[in-house]
Amino acid sequence: MKKTTTQHSKKFSSFFCHLFGHHYVVSKKVTEHIKEYKCIHCGKEVTTDVSGTLSVLTPQMQEINNTLEDMYQKRKNRTVQSVA
């Protein structure tokens, strides 16, 4: 079943987040320390930055996270193969 979002529910969700704060869940695990989060109410996306605080997930930050994830996966695979 397809879920449709109306303008009324969008306004209510953004009002809810403005009043009570966002409810973030992990949407992507980039590395063990860096994750991307998404608010379940309004859909706002954030990520952890260098200092460990949450910052808005811009296209530039998303590209950095994708590159970092690729490097992390390659390094992780390389260390596992050399041990065996």
N, C-alpha and C positions, 0 to 999 in steps of 0.2 A: 504494500500500500504506500503510495507516495504522500509524503508529508508536505503540506503547503504552508507557507508563512505569510500571514497577512500583515498589513501595516500596523494594525492595532496590537498584535502580539509582539511585533518588533519594538514598538514604543514601550510596551509594558516590560519587556525584557531589559531594555536599556534603563528604564526607570528603576527596576528591581536592582540592577547592578550598581546604579548610581547611589541608591539608598543603602543597600546592604553590602556592596562590594562584589567583586567577581568570584565565581566558583570555578577555579581552574582545575582541569584534569590533564594528565600527561598525554599528549597526542603523538609525540615522537621522541624516542630516546636517541640522541645524537652520539653521546659518549656516556661514560658512567657519571660524569659531573654536569654535562650540559644536556638540557632537555627542552623541548618545545611544548608549550601548554596552550589549551584552548578553553575559553569560558563556555560552560554548558548552556548558559542562558542567552548571551548576546553574540557569541562566536568570536570574540576578540582573541587574537593570537599574540602570545608573548614568548620570549625565550630568556634563558639565563645568559648574562654577559660575562665579561672577563672577571669582574669583581663579585660575581655570584648573585647579583640583583636581577630582578625581572625588567626587561625592556621590550618595547614594541617590536614585533617580528616584521621588519621591513623586507622588501625583496633582496636588498643587499645582505642583510643578516641571514636570510634564508639560504642564499647562495654560499655564504661563509659556512653555515652549518652543514650544508650538503657536502662541501669540499672537506670539511673537518671529519665528517662521518666516513667518507671514502678513505681518507688517510688512516683513520682509527681502525677501520675494518681490515685494511691491508696489513697494518702493523700487527693487529691481533692474530690474523691468519698466519703471518710469517713467524711469529713467536711460538705458536702452537705447533707448526710443522717442524721447526728446528729442535724442539724438545723431544719429539717422537722418534 
